[in-house]
Amino acid sequence: MNNRKKSKLSAKEILIRNRERKRLQKNETSRKSYGKLYKNKESETKTYSQTINARKKREQREKSKKINERKLKNKMNVRKHRGKKNVELSSMSLVVPEGSNVFKNRMEKARALRKFKEGLPKSPSKRCAVISTYLARRSPRSPTIANLKHSVSPVEMAVVADIQEIIKSTKLKRSKNARSVMNSVTASISGENLANSRGKIKLCKNLGLPARRVAGGQRIRSRILKSESSAWALTQQKTRKDSISEETKKTVYNFWLSDGISHPTGNKSDIKRERLGPNLYTSHMTHVLEKTQTDAYLDFVAKYPEIKIGQRAFEKLRPFFVRPASEKDRNTCCCRYHVEANLVFKACMKFRKSCDRETDSQESDYPVFEKMSDLIHITLCPKVNGFYRKNCLDRKCSLCGVGNFKLSPNESQSSSTVEWQKYEYITEKSKGKNVRRRLTLIKKEN
């Protein structure tokens, strides 16, 4: 029968049936795959603890927990260390003599000490403040505390503070005086009692000094006390036999600043500064050398032949604000007044030379000057301490003036004209109808 039914279906019906069967199979497979995907999603929500984010958060929590535990452990260790360590009061300390029978036994003393500690604040600074305030008051027990060898008194505290100030102000300086002061201080505070008590490290912390410096003070102290003179002046550095004296240093210093060797710059902002110590400086106006250091040394030897000093030592004694000349120091003033004055001066000297051709102008009473400074020097009084007086510069002095500059008979009787140059403003036309003024050098005759 089945064969008959199959045989009755046409080819088209068979094709349609096969297509329908394939479509149903495809839908069934897609439904199954979707069900698997849905199941996987449910499994993912259930197993979130296994995801990467969950693992990272878990590691972060564990890490923060370990850090907190470590901090708590360190805090407990610090408290434990503070509890074991004897409280060292910064302002005062008590030293009870051995053999004092204040308590009946050690247990009674321990119980009293425990009660005393429990009543104090936990902070070390507050604890020290409470104890120092209690001991500072004039209570009936103050004489008893004094009898128990109260080691630090206000006077001793003031002495320690003064020593700290001296050390703080001189320990970083490099001068010989500062070194001798530090040697004296360290030698005076480090003796046999300090060595026997083994308190060198604590002393160094209180005074702000390294242990090696205090040990050096002990050596200086022993050397001084064992010497024949036993004088604290031995802490100074030993000088050589051929060392330069202070008088020679002062002479060299003044020579570097003398006329012809150096001169101050005209710029008021040229200030040289030198460091003397921490936050300590000195400043001075900059001076520029007028010649080389070798020439300055040769001039010094010629002027002071009795002083025996080498060139290198002479150069080392040069003041810190004296420096060699550079290009910026060779600037000359080019303002209108100075240029015109130089032009007039050159024209006058040229005219004098032409009038006095027959006589020797250098040997006569009417010399031909090469520099304007020579002409100015004749019309002014001599310098006082290296400078002209203000009355002479203002032409108020009766002893000097332009009258000191004498003209020769040939100059006063000559009928020839003198030519010189001068700056004047001229008007000229520019592009268009505009007119402008321009400063121009013009020749003049008289």
Sequence and secondary structure as in RCSB ss.txt:
>XXXX:A:sequence
MNNRKKSKLSAKEILIRNRERKRLQKNETSRKSYGKLYKNKESETKTYSQTINARKKREQREKSKKINERKLKNK
MNVRKHRGKKNVELSSMSLVVPEGSNVFKNRMEKARALRKFKEGLPKSPSKRCAVISTYLARRSPRSPTIANLKH
SVSPVEMAVVADIQEIIKSTKLKRSKNARSVMNSVTASISGENLANSRGKIKLCKNLGLPARRVAGGQRIRSRIL
KSESSAWALTQQKTRKDSISEETKKTVYNFWLSDGISHPTGNKSDIKRERLGPNLYTSHMTHVLEKTQTDAYLDF
VAKYPEIKIGQRAFEKLRPFFVRPASEKDRNTCCCRYHVEANLVFKACMKFRKSCDRETDSQESDYPVFEKMSDL
IHITLCPKVNGFYRKNCLDRKCSLCGVGNFKLSPNESQSSSTVEWQKYEYITEKSKGKNVRRRLTLIKKEN
>XXXX:A:secstr
 HHHHHHHS HHHHHHHHHHHHHHHHHHHHHHHHHHHHHHHHHHHHTGGGSHHHHHHHHHHHHHHHHHHHHHHHH
HHHHHHHHHS    SS  B   TT  SSSSHHHHHHHHHHHHHHS SSHHHHHHHHHHHHHS  TTHHHHHHTTB
   HHHHHHHHHHHHHHHHHTT  SHHHHHHHHHHHHHH SHHHHHHT HHHHHHHHT  HHHHHHHHHHHHHHH
HSSS  GGGGS    TT   HHHHHHHHHHHTSTTTEEE S TT EEEEEEETTEEEEEE EEESS HHHHHHHH
HHH TT    HHHHHHTS TTEE   GGGG     HHHHHHHHHHHHHHHHHHHHTSSS TTTSSS   SSHHHH
HHHTS   BTTB  HHHHTT  SS SGGGS   HHHHH  S  EEEEEEEEEEE STT EEEEEEEEEEE 
